[in-house]
Amino acid sequence: MSVTISENIKYIGVDDTDIDLFESQYQVPEGVSYNSYLILDEKVALMDTVDARKMSQWETNLKETLAGRTIDYLVLSHLEPDHAGSIARLVELYPDVTLVGNAKTFQMLPQFFEGQVQDCEKVVVKEGEELSLGQHKLQFYMAPMVHWPEVMVTYEVTEKVLFSADGFGKFGALSLTEGEDWACEARRYYFNIVGKYGNPVQALLKKAATLDIATICPLHGPILKENLGYYIGLYDTWSKYEPENKGVLVAYASIHGNTKKAAEKLGEMLKEKGVEKVVVSDLARDDMAEVIEDAFRYDRMILCGASYDGGVFPCMQDFLHHLQSKAYQKRTVGILENGSWAPCAAKAMREIVDSLKDVTVVEPVVTIRSTVKESDLANMEQLASAIAEA
């Protein structure tokens, strides 16, 4: 795998194709990249390290690229262990390195590292301040809560490169995903990891709009050099919580398969009514992160849940709590419940949905008893029509 940025800005990141779950919760069947960069000038700056899982390969890349030179500055964009996990090793190798971060960076650093790391020289930067490497000049912009409070991005003035921290990142090892569509895994990454923090992302986009950016170098995923307006436009849409596409997600939680049949029937009805895109997802079996991605991608959703222990089947409750925590909003929602003796799923789902901002619940709320019967179809058609016309 060869990643080219420029003659003086080098990629020294590594792929992790062994990882099973990113952040111990997100499936990454094609792995993930940990991106790290070197800027070679009169002074040498290292832009972040990598997860300790892949420290050995990264160290090899680092030494080969330095070709005997030393490191003057380590810029700390983000202290999450997948980016900061090799700091202690770097300081062992280059004890005279100066750490560059903001006040919050150095407030948090002792939570992760003691000893030699704490003894390093430090440069505390503020909004808009500049650090000269020679021909290259680094400008620093704070990006708190995108997605940790200490996050900052760095703009290299000479080559117009934005080192965007977790912004514009995506799942997928670079060696396995070259040429693949960017948006799909970038969307799943965004809504599940950064999605709660739409307002901070909007604030960062406003800062980025003042810069002449030719290249975006994120901490995960490919380097972005062409059609930057496309990527920035998607981030603008996502961080405003606006739907990206017209369509309906039908998300169901089914115990014995009967609620599944109801969900699939609703999906058929929606297609017959001309809905542009219909996605039917099994919350018990499908990747939860992907279903959350679709919930944010489309403008409408129908929840189909089985009653369970006085509430709703747990995977539906889990799904709705995920949406709640990620600030799901500005959507239209329909509800179908199933119950054999005391239907209660609709009430449980509605309580969570009603806590969400700018979410409209359409009528009717449909109740089926155990299985879908001919007598249920009229109400289901009404619900499908209400969603199709919303």
Secondary structure, DSSP 8 states (H G I E B T S, - for coil): ---B--SSEEE--EEE-S-SEETTTEE-TT-EEE--EEEESSSEEEE----GGGHHHHHHHHHHHHTT----EEE-S--SHHHHTTHHHHHHH-TT-EEEE-HHHHHHGGGT--GGGTTSEEEE--TT-EEE-SS-EEEEEE-TTSSSTT-EEEEETTTTEEE-TTTT--SS-HHHHTTS-SHHHHHHHIIIIIGGGHHHHHHHHHHHTTS--SEEE-SSS--B-S-HHHHHHHHHHHHTT--SEEEEEEEEE-SSSHHHHHHHHHHHHHHHTT-S-EEEEETTTS-HHHHHHHHHHEEEEEEEEEEETTEE-HHHHHHHHHHHHTT-EEEEEEEEEE-SSS--HHHHHHHHHTTSEEEEE-S--EEE-SS--GGGHHHHHHHHHHHHH-
